[in-house]
Amino acid sequence: MKVFKEDLQFICQLIYDIHQIPVYYVNQFGEFEYELSKTELRKNPYYEPFKEQIRVYSYEEDPHDFPIFFSNSNLNCFFINLRETNQFLGTIIVGPTLESEISEEDISKILDIFKGNVNKGKLLEYYRFVPIIDKQQLLAISLLVYYLAYRKMLEETIVVQNNKALSHDVMESEELELELSKGRMNFIFHSNLSYERVLLDYVKNGRLDKLKDTFDYSIVGEAELGLLSKRNRLRSEKNLMITGIALVCRASIEGGLNEETAFTLSDFYIQQLEELRNLKAILNLMEEAIIDFTKRVHQLNIEKYSAAITTCRDYIFKHLYGDITLDELSEICSLSPNYLSSLFKKEVGMPISEYIQRQRIEEAKRLLLLTNYSTSEISTWLNFNDQSYFIKVFKKYTGLTPRQFRNNPT
């Protein structure tokens, strides 16, 4: 039966008007053509990450032509891939919905998983505006959407049985739900934004020595890889990695890498990515790309400064948790303290003492984003005289107190 693409907007609008459930149509190019949802949801900071994450459920390789249901973090959705003969037209995605009001216990589970990287108030607000629809009603809505799109009736039992056959792939269970929440495929959080900020900062500054630490925070571990493999989400993982390469490319340009070089590298890695057929290989290539971009920025930094200043900067980076003195720096650079101070300010654009302070604040920002250490512990480790002085300096460079930055780093 022919799918009438010109009818899709009407179908989406009809479902939204009747049930007040968010409805999206993602075309064959992965672009949102129609997007219908409550204003209160759109204003929430968790709306955009969710919207971007559901985009990956639209992909041409999916062979299924019946409504497919998926759940995570108590949120229920379904999607229907649209085809006309052998042509892929895109995907209608309906959701999220809740089966019942979210409980404090459920919210606590999510907060525990993300180790404090969640704004509880905004998260509760997001769930409060998600419509409550029981699963039987959601199933009926899926049959209606399918009929409107294909002009073809489906038996409820067929949809249920087909989704049961995919139970290891897309249907929820309490254990699977919590595991997937830890992974890259989490609908709401997409990926750990703190991790992303730190990683891009290292690329921008050519910090090869820090990449290992960042990779240790990798969001996809062996357990998540297994689950993603069962879900057969190769296309979605590739889309996420392509987005990642684009961000890393931009960070390297901000770090001084020639635009033509950066874009050529980006094209090269994306082309390589498209040829891969397993998740492990995709993740390995992504790490290779990040290292390559970072190494090139690192080399530019070496060439940008004299040997003495490069040595001085590297020493500072490696000893942020120790006591760094001008005499110590002048000794390792084999220069007099006065000459080193003059040369450093000339090449770097600021006094050594200010540079050290700035780098310690950058390190503090990373600790605030990626750990639960207290402000007092962080200030002590980074050699500030006392906590109040640390807060004063932190606010000087960021405009926020450490607590404000941790609660709302954007």
Buried (B, 14 or more C-beta within 10 A) or exposed (E): EEBBBEEBEEBBEBBBEEBBBBBBBBBBEBEBBBBBBBEEBEEBEBBEBBBBBBBBBBBBEBEBBBBBBBBBBBBBBBBBBBBEEEEBBBBBBBBBBBBEEBEEEBBEBBBEBBEBBBBEEBBEBBBEBBBEBEEEBBBEBBBBBBEBBBEEEBEEEEBEEBBEEBEEBBBBEEEBBBBBBBBBBBBBBBBBBBBBBBBBBBBBBBBBEBBEEBBEEBBBEEEBBEBBBEBBBBBBBBBBBBBBBEEBBBBBBBBBBEEEBBBEBBEEBBEBBEEBEEBEEBBEBBEEBBBBBBBBBBEBBEEEBEEBBBBBBBBBBEBBEEEBEBEBBBEEBEBEBEEBBEBBBEBBEEBBEEBBBBBBBBBBBBBBBBBEBEBEEBBBBBBBEEBEEBBEBBBEBBEBBBEEBBBEBE
